[in-house]
Amino acid sequence: MKKQLLAICIFLMALSGIKAQNSDQEIDLISSILKSEIKVFFAQNMKLSTTDTETFWRIYDEFEQALKPLSHQRINLLKEIIKKEGALSDTEVDEKIALLYKTQKSRLALRIKYYKKIKKELGISVAAQFYQIDSYIFTQVAASINESIPMFGPQKK
């Protein structure tokens, strides 16, 4: 599991070079590649029976679609932080933290929603695998992003 995630993390290191001026097309391309890598990671680590495979991927594709608006919110928020190189007013920092919290809370709620859906259709074992892998990937991606964005600090004058 960790070897495959290493490839994702290396990709994220390249992603850390994203600056606010990058076009939305570039960010969409990077997101698309990352999404593909994550799907491969899931495929390599899920222990699915032949009969469960089609149902799991149908539900997973729904999850990805539902996740898209949250991902775009998070990317736009990170672009704003990067653009200002972390130098935000106290009010701006407070707003960004509140928005980051809201998107994380929404993402966790979405994971739980799809955990329950998978559990209902495929059982707890498959649902637990989904939850664990998604949680692991999200944690690694968040850590890589946090390492690459500037720390909040005093505004530059």
C-alpha positions in Angstrom: 0.0 0.0 0.0 2.7 2.4 0.9 4.7 1.9 -2.3 1.8 2.9 -4.4 1.1 5.9 -2.3 4.7 7.0 -2.6 4.0 7.5 -6.3 1.0 9.7 -5.4 3.1 11.7 -2.9 5.8 12.2 -5.5 3.2 13.5 -7.8 2.0 15.8 -5.1 5.5 17.1 -4.6 5.4 18.2 -8.2 1.9 19.7 -7.5 3.5 21.8 -4.8 4.9 24.0 -7.5 1.4 25.2 -8.3 1.2 29.0 -8.0 -2.0 31.0 -8.0 -1.4 32.1 -11.6 -1.7 28.6 -12.9 -4.6 28.3 -15.3 -7.7 26.4 -14.3 -6.9 24.0 -17.2 -3.5 23.1 -15.7 -5.1 22.5 -12.3 -7.9 20.4 -13.9 -5.2 18.4 -15.7 -3.3 17.8 -12.4 -6.5 17.0 -10.6 -7.5 14.5 -13.3 -4.1 12.8 -13.1 -4.3 12.6 -9.3 -7.9 11.2 -9.5 -6.6 8.5 -11.9 -3.7 7.7 -9.5 -6.1 7.5 -6.6 -8.4 5.2 -8.5 -5.5 2.9 -9.3 -4.5 2.9 -5.7 -8.0 1.9 -4.7 -8.1 -0.9 -7.3 -4.8 -2.3 -6.1 -5.8 -2.3 -2.5 -9.5 -3.2 -2.4 -10.2 -6.9 -1.9 -13.3 -7.3 -4.0 -15.0 -10.4 -5.2 -15.7 -10.6 -8.9 -19.4 -10.0 -8.2 -18.7 -6.9 -6.0 -16.4 -5.2 -8.4 -19.1 -3.6 -10.7 -21.2 -2.4 -7.8 -18.3 -0.9 -5.9 -17.0 1.0 -8.9 -20.5 2.3 -9.7 -20.8 3.6 -6.2 -17.2 4.9 -6.1 -17.8 6.9 -9.4 -20.9 8.5 -7.7 -18.6 9.3 -4.7 -16.1 11.0 -7.0 -18.8 13.0 -8.7 -20.2 14.2 -5.4 -16.6 15.0 -4.2 -15.9 17.2 -7.2 -17.4 20.5 -6.0 -15.7 20.1 -2.6 -12.4 19.5 -4.3 -12.8 22.7 -6.4 -13.7 24.7 -3.3 -10.6 23.5 -1.6 -8.3 24.1 -4.6 -9.7 27.7 -5.0 -9.2 28.3 -1.3 -5.6 27.0 -1.4 -5.0 29.2 -4.5 -6.0 32.2 -2.6 -3.7 31.4 0.3 -0.8 30.7 -2.1 -1.5 33.9 -4.0 -1.0 36.0 -0.9 2.0 33.8 0.2 0.3 33.2 3.6 0.3 36.9 4.4 -3.4 37.4 5.3 -5.1 39.8 7.7 -6.5 38.3 10.9 -10.0 38.5 9.4 -8.9 36.7 6.2 -7.1 34.0 8.2 -10.2 33.4 10.3 -12.4 33.2 7.2 -10.0 30.8 5.5 -9.8 28.5 8.6 -13.6 28.5 8.8 -13.9 27.6 5.1 -11.2 24.9 5.4 -13.1 23.4 8.3 -16.4 23.5 6.4 -14.9 21.7 3.4 -13.2 19.1 5.6 -16.4 18.5 7.5 -18.4 18.2 4.3 -15.8 15.8 2.9 -16.0 13.6 6.0 -19.8 13.6 5.8 -19.6 12.5 2.2 -17.2 9.7 3.1 -19.6 8.5 5.8 -22.5 8.7 3.4 -20.8 6.5 0.9 -19.4 4.2 3.6 -23.1 3.6 4.6 -24.1 3.1 1.0 -21.3 0.6 0.3 -22.1 -1.2 3.6 -25.7 -1.5 2.6 -25.0 -2.9 -0.9 -21.7 -4.8 -0.4 -21.3 -5.4 3.3 -19.2 -4.0 6.1 -15.9 -5.5 5.0 -15.9 -3.7 1.6 -17.3 -0.5 3.2 -14.5 -0.6 5.9 -11.9 -1.0 3.2 -13.3 2.0 1.3 -13.3 4.1 4.5 -9.8 3.2 5.4 -8.3 3.7 2.0 -10.1 7.0 1.4 -9.1 8.2 4.8 -5.4 7.2 4.2 -5.2 8.9 0.8 -6.9 12.1 2.0 -4.6 12.3 5.0 -1.5 11.8 2.8 -2.7 14.3 0.2 -3.6 16.9 2.9 -0.1 16.4 4.5 1.6 16.9 1.1 -0.4 20.0 0.4 0.2 21.5 3.9 3.9 21.0 3.4 3.8 23.0 0.2 1.7 26.0 1.0 3.0 29.0 2.9 2.3 29.2 6.7 -0.1 31.9 7.8 1.8 34.9 9.0 1.9 38.6 9.2 1.0 40.6 6.1 3.9 41.9 4.1 4.3 45.6 3.9 
